[in-house]
Amino acid sequence: MSIPIEPRYLSKAEASAYTGVTVRTLERMINRGELAARKAGRRILIPVEELHPDQFGQPAQRGGDAA
């Protein structure tokens, strides 16, 4: 029996998909000190606990209200 393990860190691309913001926006936030990140070799990893939903707002939706 295996227990699923939640990732503790996400790559910039994974964090981008998770939050709905671009990789470049995440890079800017890291550079400004608004988002903690760790370097592992050549990769930049972002702790999952740093990715608060209220920090990023809602991703843009295409189309419009169907009502």
Buried (B, 14 or more C-beta within 10 A) or exposed (E): EEEEEEEEBBBBEBBBEBBEBEBEBBBEBBEEEEBEBEEEEEEBBBBBEBBEEEEBEEEEEEEEEEE
